[in-house]
Amino acid sequence: MSPAITLAAGEASEHRGLIISLFAVFVLATLVITVWAGRQTKDASDFYAGGRQFTGFQNGLAVSGDYMSAASFLGIAGAIALFGYDGFLYSIGFLVAWLVALLLVAEPLRNSGRYTMGDVLAYRMRQRPVRTAAGTSTIVVSIFYLLAQMAGAGVLVSLLLGITSDGGKIGIVALVGVLMIVYVTIGGMKGTTWVQMVKAVLLIVGALLLTFLVLLKFNFNISDLLGSAADNSAKGSAFLEPGLKYGATSTTKLDFISLGIALVLGTAGLPHILIRFYTVPTAKAARKSVIWAIGLIGAFYLMTLALGFGAAALIKPDEIIASNKAGNTAAPLLALHLGGVDSNWGAILLATISAVAFATILAVVAGLTLASSSSFAHDIYANVIKRGQATEKQEMSAARWATVGIGAVSILLGALARDLNVAGLVALAFAVAASANLPTIIYSLFWKRFTTSGALWSIYGGLVTAVGLVLFSPVVSGKPTSMFPDVDFHWFPLENPGLISIPVGFLLGVIGTYLSKEEPDKGKYAELEVRSLTGTGAH
């Protein structure tokens, strides 16, 4: 076992106190913020949308905190460290996706809805069926995304605390689940937003520090860095060229196209990103928040190049894989190497970067849980079960109970997904969001003929297709890196279903609309069109 893994995996107990102390400081600080925000949460608007009091810059910071998840920090760094150029494709996809969100969704959605995606759909369609569908889709997408964060948390804390048993790793996943339930039930959107803002600053500073140290190591010569990464990877020049992960066969090439489509289109359908547009007072602030988010996220994804190639240059691939099969620990191991494997500085840097990554996970799971519990309480409980007769107090109580339920499901599934690459898991969430949510949102906002039937076909059809293909893909069974590696019932060859499920979602929306005998309410559409473009009557 290498010195890096020996230290990181648990045989250097003298640094354990420092690591635990840093984690404890962050968890306590965020709990203080949450309790403070919770005291200011008086009504449903505060709980769901933070009272719409955040500025464009504050929301942009929170959006970037919500978006730069464990997948970005741990998964992408690991993917680049193991697959070079092909790993960086995740960074490009995640960033380009924001253009779709900015140009098509941010402003019209902020103008048209109140708290959830279901508000937009229900404006011109039959309330109960579309709210049920929107709530179901939101919860499913959120749980897929939560899987990735839980897997990242299990890997990270296991590495730091020297926990190697499966029971210990499951315990860590459960701890993260309990913390996220506390954040959301006490703090609501205000607490979650402030935690995300703090976490975004920490993550950008942490990535900036690592990037500076990597470049310093190579005298700020990027050519030397890339050359060392190629040599150390044992892949030579192929490491810096397309095809190492996605070019070997026609199947992997199709998988790359599928991944690209899912990443670019998925952001505009992610529930925890969509609800962030409701926390600002105006559409102009929503636009401004997306522009700030693009700037911050763009800078961060450029830094993932240094993190991934730095890890490839300084750490042997066998060492990264031995620590975690999917490469999720490449960034913390890089911090250890940069500080010095046997030095106090190495331990401090490892503990600091890992605490930042843990902060990342906690902030994102809080955002996801809030999105799904809000959708359940506002769409399904208040407007479907209670038929619009629920009081604000009942609605907020339902949201808190939903948080507990969603947290329990996430803990269970996260324990199963603990050995999968977190960037790949997030890409699945993007595919499901782009298949079920995006077609319905775009058709609702821009297609006059669209009907309730079309919305239901699009949401349920896209959802069932995407989730069904994932269940029978190599992600779940048939490979050493699958969720169930010892069985094989996969028949769908691609690891990401986006290539099939996204066109199916769009197509079913059209088919469902033309097959239905329902006449669309053109007056309501005209109202929605004016409202979405001008903000007249927006909450």
N, C-alpha and C positions, 0 to 999 in steps of 0.2 A: 504494500500500500504506500502511495506517495506521501511525502510530508504534508502537502496541501490537504489531501483528503484526511490524513491522520488528524490534523488539527481541526479541520472543519467538521469531520464526522464524529468527533467526540473523545479523542484521547488526550486532549490538552485541557484538562479541567480547570487549570489556573485562569483561563480567560472566560470561563463560563459565567462567572459573577458579573463581569463587565457586559457581556452580551445580554444577560437577563435584565440587568439594570437599565440598559438603553431601551429594550423592548417595554419594560414597565413604565419608564418615563413617558414614552410616546402614548401608550395605552391610557395612562392616567390623564395626560394632557388632553387627549381627544375626548375622554369621558367628561372632563371638566367643561370643555366647550359644549358638549352635548347637553349636559344638565343646564348650563347657562341658557342655551338656545331653547331648551324645553320649557323653561319658565316664561319665555316670551311667546310660546305657541298657544294662542288663545282660541283660535277657531280653525275651520277646515281650510281656509285660504292660507293660513300660516303653516298648517301641517302639510298640505299638498304642494304649495307654491311659494313658501317662505314669505307670505304676505306681499309678493311681487315687489319687494323692496330692494332687490340687488341691482347694481349698476351693470352696464355692458361689460366693463373690465372685470368686475367681480365674478359675474356669471361666466365670462370667457375663461377665467382662471379655474372656476369650478368645473366647467365643461371639460377643459383639458385634464383636470384632475380625475374626472370621471372616465375619460377616454384612455388616458395613459395607464393602463391597467397592468396586472401581473404579466399579461401576454406581451405587452410592449417591453417591459423592463427585463423580465426573466426569459420569456419565450423567444422573443426576437433575437436577443443577445445569444441565446443558446443555438438558435437555428443558424445564425451567421457563423458562429464558432465551429459548427459541425459541417455546414453545407456552403459556406462562403457566399458567393453571389446569389444563389437561389434563396438563401435565408433572408437576404435584404429585400426580397420581393414583398415580404410581409409589410415592411416599413413603407414602401411605395404605395401599396394598396390601401393601407390604413390612412395615409395622408391624402391621397387623391380623392378618397371617399367624401372628404369634407366639402369639396366643390359641389357635389350633388346635393348635400345637405343645405349648403348656402344658397344655391341657385333655385332649388325646387321646393324646399320644405320649410326652412326656418321661419321666414316672415309669414307666409300664409297660415301656417299651423298656429303660430302665436296669436294671430288675429282671429282665427276661427274657433279655437277651443277654449276650455276653461281650466281643466286639470289633466285630462288624459286624451289619448288618441281616440277613444270611444266618443268623446264630445264632438269631435269633428265629423265622424261618420254619422252620428245620430242626428246631426243638425238638419239633414235633408232626407233621412231614411227612417224606417220603422225602428223605434228606440230599442225595444227589448232584444230582438235577435242580433242586431249589429253590436250592441253593447256586450252581449254574452260572448260573441265571437271575438271582439276586440280584447276583452278581458282574458279570455282563454289564450289567445295568441301572445299577449303581453307576458303572461305568467310562464308559458312554455319557453319563449325566447330568453326571458330573464333567468330561468333555471339553467338553460344551456350555458349562458354566460357565467352564472355563478359557479358552475362546475369547474371552469377554468381557474377562477380565483381560489376556490377551495383546494384544487390540486396544487396550485402555486404555494399556498400557505403551508400545506402539509410538507411539501418538499423543502421549503426554505427553513422552517423552524426545526424540522427533523435534522437537517444538516447542521444547524447551529448548536442544537442541544444534544447532539450525539445520539438521537433516537433512531434506532435501526429496525425495531419491531413494527409489524403492521398495526398492532394494537395502539402503540404510541402515536403513530402517524394519524390514525383515525381519531385519537383523542385530540390532536392538534386541530384537525378539521372541525371537530365538535366545538372546540374553544372559539375558533373564528366565527362559527355560526352563532354561538351565544352572544358574542360581542356585537355582531351586526344586528341581532334582534334588539339588544339594549339601545344601540345608537338610534335605530329607527323609531322604536316605540316611545323613547323619551324625547328625542330631538326633532323628529319630523324632518321636513325639508330644510328648515333653518339650520339645525344641527348638522345635517348631512352636508349642506353646502359649505359651511365653515370648515368642516373636517376636510372636504375635498380641496378647498383653497389652500389650507395649510400643507396638505399632502402634495399638491402640485408644486408649491415652492420648494419643499424638501426634495422632491424627486428631480426637479430641474437642477437644483444646486448639487445634488449627489451625482447626477449624470455628468454635469459640467466638471466636477472635481475629477471623476474617473477619466473623462476625455482628456483633460489637461495632463493628468499623470501618464496616460498612455502615450500621448504625443511627446511629452517630455522625455519619456523612455527612448523614443526613436528620434530625438532631436528635431521634432516637428517636421520630419520628413515622411510624408504619407506613403511615398513609394517604398521606403524601407519597411514601413509597417506592413503594407500589403505583401511585399516580398517575403518577409519573415513569417507572416501568417500562412502563405502558400507553402513555404518550405516545411514549417512545423506541422502542417496538417497531413503531411505524407501524400497529398494529392497533387502537388506541383501546381502548374499553371491552370489546371482544370478547376482548382479551387476558386479562381478569380473569374471564371467564365460561366455562362449559363449552362445548365444541364446536369449538374451534380446530383440534384434531388429530383428535378422535374424533366430531365431530358433523355433518360435511359431508354424508355419505351414509349410507344404511342399512348399507353394508358397514363403514364406520368405526365406526358405533355397535355393530355386532356384534363388531368387533375390540376395542372397549373392554370389553365384557362378557367376552370371551374372556380378555383381559389380566387383568381383575379376578379372575376365577375362578382363573387360573393362579397369580397372586401370592399370593392368600389360602390356597390349598390346597398350594402347592408347598413351602413351608418345611418342613412336617412330613415331607416325603419326600426332602429334600436329604441326600445321604450325608455330606458334610463337617460338617453340623450334627448329624446323628444320632450320629456316632461321638463327638462331644464329650460326650454324656451318660454315656459309659463311663469318663471320666477322673476322675470324682468317686467317693468311697467309698460313698455311700449314696443312696437315692432322694430323701431329704429334701434332700440337697445338690444333686441334679439339679433339683429344683423351685426351690430357692433360686437356682441359677445362671440359670434361665430368667427368674425375676422380676427379677434384676439386669440381665440382658440386655435385657428389655423397657424398663426404666427408662432405660438408657444409649442404646439404639437410638431410643427415643421422643424423647429430648432431641435426639439428632443429627438426626433427620428433621424436627423443628421448625426446626432451623437451616438445613436445605436450602432452606426458604422464603426466608430472607434471602439465601442464596448465589445462588439462581436469579433471584429478582426483583431483587437487587442487580446481578447481571450484566446483566439486561435494562434496568435503569435507567441504567447507567453506560457500557455498550458497545453500539454499533450492531449490530443482528442480522447485517448483511452482514459485519461484522468477525469475528464469532464463526464464521459459516459459512465465511468465507475461510480461517480458521485450521484448521477441521475441519468437514466437511460435516454431521456428526451432532451437533455442538455439544459434543463431549467436552472441549474446552479452555476452556469458559466459566469454570470456577472458577479455574484458574491466571491467565487474563486478568483476572479480577476482582481477584485479589491484586495484579497489576501496576498496575492503575488506582488501587486504593486507596492504594498506596504512592507513586504518582507515576510516570507512564510513562517520563520521562527521568531519574529520580532513582535514587540508590543504594538508597534505602529500597524503591522499587518492585522493583528487581532482587532485593534480599534477600528481600522478601516472596514474590515469584514463585518464587524458588529454594526457600524454606522450604516453602511450600505444595505445590510440585511434588514435593519430597523426601518429604513426608508421604504424598502420593498414591502415589508409587512404593513407599513402605513398605507402604501398603495393599495394593497389587497383589502384592508379594512374599509377604506374610503369607497372603493368601487362596489364592494358587496353591499354596503349601506345604500348606495344609490340604486343598485339593482333591486334590492329588497323593497325599497320605498316605491319604486315604479310599479312593481308587481302587486304589492299590497294596496297601493292607491287605486290601481285599476280594478282589483277585486272589490274594494269597498265602495268606490264611486260608481263603477259601471255595473257590476254584477249584484252587489248587495243593495245599494241605494236605489238604483233605477230598474233592476229586473226583479229581484226578490221582493223589495218593499214598494215597487212601482212608483218611485219618486216621493214616497211619504216618510222616508227616514229623516230623523233630525240630524243636525251636524254632530251632536254628541254620539248618537248611535253609529253614524258613518265612521267617525274617527276610532270608535271602539272596535268596529269591524276591521278597520285597517290594521289595528294593533294585533288583533287575533290572527289575521291573515299573515302578518309578519312572522308570528311564531310558527304557523303551519308551513310557510314557504321556507323558513330557516331549517325546519326539521327535514324536509324533503332534500334541501341542498346539502345538508350534512350527510345524509344517507348516500346520495349520488356522488358527492365529492369524495367520499371514502373509496368508492369503486374506481374513480377516475384519477387517483393520486399519482399514477405512473405515466400519464399521457402528457405530451407537449402542450403547454398552456396556450401557445399561439395557435396551434391547430384546433384546440377546443373552442377558442374564441371565434375562429373562422367558421366553425359550424353554427355558432349563434348568429353570425352575420348572414349566413346562407338562409337560415330559417326566417330571420327578420326580413330579408330581401324577398323571400318567396311569399310570405303571408301578409306582412304589414305594408311594404312599399307599394305594391300594385294598388291596394285598396285606397291608400292615402292619395296617390297621384290621380286615380280615377275619380275619387270623391271631389277633389279640388278642381280638376280641369276637364272633366267629361260630363256634359249636361245629361246625356242619355243614361248614365250609370244608375243602377237600381239596388234596392236592398238585396235582392236575389244574387246579383253580380258580386256584391260585397261578401256575401256568405260563401259563395263558390270560391271566390278568390282567397279569402282568409283560410277557410277550412281546407280547401284543396291544396293551397301552397303549403300549409302547415303539415298536413298528413303526408304529402309527397316528400317534403324535406326530411321530416322526422323518420318516416318509413325507410327512406334510402339510407339514412345514417345508421339505423338499427341493423340493416343488412349490408353494411360496408366494412372495410378492414379496420375502421376505427373501433368497432365493437368486438369483432372476432376475427380469427384467422391469421394474425401476425404476432410476433413476440411483443410488439409495442401496443397491442390492442387492449381494450378494457377487460376482455376475457380471453387471454392468450392461449388458454388450454383447450378451447373449443373452436369450431369453425362452421358457422352457418351463414357466412357472407356470400352473396351472389352479385352485389353491385360493386364494380371494380374500383370506383373512385373514392377517395377519402373525403372529398367535399361534394355535396349534392347540388351545388348552385347551378351548374351547367344545365341540369334537367329541371330542377324544382322552381327556379326563378321564372323561366319562360312559361312553365305550367301555371304558376300563380297569375301571371299577366293574362294568359290565354283563357283561363277559367273565368276570370272577371268579365271578359267579353262574352264568352259562351253563356254564362249565367244571366247576364243582362239581356241578351237577345232571346233567350228561351223563356224568360219570365213574361207574364202577361201584364205585369205591373206597369203603370204609367208613371214615369218620374215626375216629381213635383218641380216644374220649371221655375215657378215663382220662388220656391225655396232655394233653388240653385242660383238664381239671379241675386238673391240676398247674400248667399254664401260667397259668391264671386266678388261682390262689392266689398263685403266685410273682409275677405281674405287679402284683397289687394290694397284696401285703403285703411283698414283698422277701425272703420266706423262701427260702433256698437261692441267692440272687443272689450273683454273684461280687464 
